[in-house]
């Protein structure tokens, strides 16, 4: 034990009520309408260090988040869907009141606004033989995202949790799911996602004012992809091979960390997983697998596990 440093505390509580209804509009149309009402409270907040202490006023806010979806059965095996919804994410106790040593009135912001997002999607699903293909275009607007960055308080630069004014994410995803594709017993699935998630408005900065505008949102790669192939040799044996890919990611708001292969970084990656399963009896099965079989070394703040062998013996009720 040494001299007292800092203490942060408080409570946050969210109470919510959600209602949803589905309407059938003729033979080909279906609508889903819903709303979530949330009442958020932050109370008993305080921050103190060895020389001073501050208690914060209670805050209460109420938000309504509507949801809407519409589906149209264009033809047999073809479906068109559109959806729109809002979501709210509230700041935590540490984000509101957290502080380091120093002048407590400038190292935190108990008036932080919650994150508010509107997300829209337009999807086309089409059945082509044994495979079902889905193409989805999406667009998201997030306001007041919570990130740690520099901001001016009383004309002095301070690093703390702040609200990023606006982040937009347009993109498209293509996915395929197929059963008994090409040959009996072979199931395939996969997806490719493109997302251009960028900061559009922000009063804060990392090094100099304006250095985050137009930069990529942290931890959101432009390209991502997954693939999974499973083959049933017979009623006893099956094997699965999976692959995952992510493009370049950034950990900083100004994208000043192009090399993510290091402590605190977020790197691109490509990994493959394999698994073989044997059905011993009706209730017994065994499996052996290798995660990250290609032993790819990648990071998300800390290094991820490299090649990992697993063995499993399972009994089902």
Number of C-alpha atoms within 10 A of each C-alpha: 3 4 6 10 11 18 16 18 16 18 14 18 12 13 10 12 10 12 11 12 10 12 11 12 12 7 8 12 16 16 17 15 17 15 17 17 15 17 14 18 16 22 17 14 22 20 24 23 18 12 12 11 15 13 14 16 11 14 14 12 13 12 14 16 17 18 20 17 18 19 20 17 15 14 10 8 12 16 18 19 18 18 18 18 18 19 16 17 13 21 21 16 19 17 19 27 27 23 23 16 13 14 14 20 13 16 18 22 18 21 13 19 18 18 19 18 20 18 18 18 18 18 19 18 20 19 16 11 10 13 17 17 18 19 18 18 18 19 18 18 17 20 22 20 23 19 16 17 22 20 22 14 12 8 7 9 15 16 17 21 25 24 22 24 17 19 23 23 19 17 18 17 18 18 18 18 18 19 18 15 15 11 9 11 15 18 20 22 18 18 18 17 19 19 20 17 23 20 23 18 17 22 16 27 21 18 13 11 14 14 16 26 19 17 19 26 24 18 17 20 21 17 18 20 18 18 18 18 16 20 20 16 12 10 8 12 16 18 18 18 17 20 18 17 15 19 15 17 25 24 22 22 25 22 16 14 17 14 14 19 19 15 11 15 21 27 25 20 17 18 20 20 20 19 18 17 19 17 16 14 10 9 10 13 17 16 17 15 19 19 19 22 17 13 16 15 17 21 19 19 15 13 16 12 13 16 16 12 14 10 12 10 12 11 11 7 5
